[in-house]
Amino acid sequence: MKRDSRLSGVLHVLLHMAETDGPVTSEHLSKAMQTNPVVIRRIMAGLRDQGLVRSGKGHGGGWTIAKDLATVTLRDVYDALGSPGIFAMGNRTEAPGCLVEEAVNAALDDTFTRAEALLLERFGEVTLGMLHADFHARMKRRASHCEFKDEPHAA
């Protein structure tokens, strides 16, 4: 079963947008996500409907982030994507005629419900601002690591 990677892709795009001065076109974003610009416009329209991004038309138009990154949670983005299914797993049948399968379904349903609630709670705790700060910390560490590697060794 194919994974739904839209959340990951959109978070990636939003963080790149945060690093860009000015609007970013659907064509540019589609290259970053390796998809068609129409797919990007559809996804970004959902984000716009939730007030997370703005769009501008014409020359110099494109998509911009509409909110402070510290106020946008992963849950906000997840919801704007239409709350896609979290788990690829599920019950073999929804209306089993077997008592064993009923017991299995009950256990799985309870477990999936609890796991989903926990995951969505965590999505609500993580902001784009936190991801943005983590990205910059990683850049800083990489830059300092590269500077160290490039320094001549003392003899």
N, C-alpha and C positions, 0 to 999 in steps of 0.2 A: 504494500500500500504506500502510495506517495505521501510524503510529508507536506504539510502546509507551512511554507516558510515565509509567508507574507509579513508576519509580525517582525521577524528578524530583518527581512529586507527593508521594510518601512522604517524601522528604527535606524538602520544603517543609513538610509537616505536622509532622514531627518537630521542626523548628526552631521552628515556632510553639508546639508543645507545650513546648519548652524555655523559652519566654518566659512561660508560664502557670503560675501557682501552683495546684496541685491538678489533679485529673483532668479530662479533656476527653471529652465524650460523642461517640459515633459520629455523632450527628445534627449536632453542631457541626462536626466534621471533614468530614462529607459536604458541608456548605455551602461550606467552604473549597476542597474538591476538585471541587465541582460534580458530585456523583454521589450515588448512593443510599446510605443508611446501611448497607445489607446488604453493599455492595461494600467499604465501609470496614471493617466487622467482619471480613470474609473476609481482607482484606489485613493488618489489624492482628493477626489470629489467627496468621498466619504469622510476624509479627515477635515475637509473644508466645512462640510455640513455640521461637524461637531465643534467647529471654531478653532481647530488646531493649526490650520494653515489658511493662507489667503491666495487668491489667484488674480493675476492681472493679464489682460489681453493686449494684443498688438505688439509693436516693436518695443522691446525692453520689458515685456511682460514675462510672466512665469509664476512660479510658486515661491512663497515665503512663509516662514514660521510666524504664526499669529500670536503665540503666547510665550511667556517667560518659560524657559526650559525647566526651571525649578518647580513649576506648577503643573507640568504635564507628566502623568504617570504612565507606566507601561499599560496599566488597566485602561486608561483613557484611549490609548492607541488601539489596544485590543478591541475595545468596544466600538471604536470608529471603523474598524475593519469588519464589523458585523458579528463579533464574538464567534470566531470560527471554532470548530470542534477542537478540543484540547488533546483528546486521546484518539489514537488510531485503533485502539482495541475496543472490543465491545462483545456483547453476548452473541452466542451462535444463533439463537432464535429469541425473539422477544416474547413469544407466547408458547412456551414449551408444554408438551403434554406429559413430560416425565418429571417426577418429583425430585430426582437427582439434579436435573438441569434447573429446576426451580430454585433449589438450594444454592446451586452455583451462581445463577443469575442474581439472587438476593445478595450474596456475599460480594460479587463483583460490583453490582450497582451501588451498594453502600460504600465500598472502597473507592470507586471512581468518583462518587459524589464528594466524599471527604477530601480526596486528593485534589479535585478541581477547586473546591472552596479554599483550600490552603494555597494553591498556586495563584488563584485570583486575588487572594488577600496579599500575597507577596507582590504581585503585579501592581497593586495599589500603593505599595510602599516605595517602589523604585521609580525615580523620576528621570526624565531626559537630562536634567541638570546633573544628576549623579553619574550617568553614563558619559556625559560630556567631560566632567571632571576626571573620570577614570581614563578616558581617551587622552586628555592632556597630560596626566601623570605618566601614562605609558610612553607618550612621545618624549617627555622630559627624561625618563629613565633610558630610553633608547639613545637619545642624543648624548647623554652623559656617558653611556657605555661606549658609544662610537668615538667620542672624544678621547676616552681613556685608551681605547685600542689603537688610536692613531698617534698617540704620544710616543716619542722615542723612549726606549727603555734606558734607565740610568745604568751606566757601566761601572 
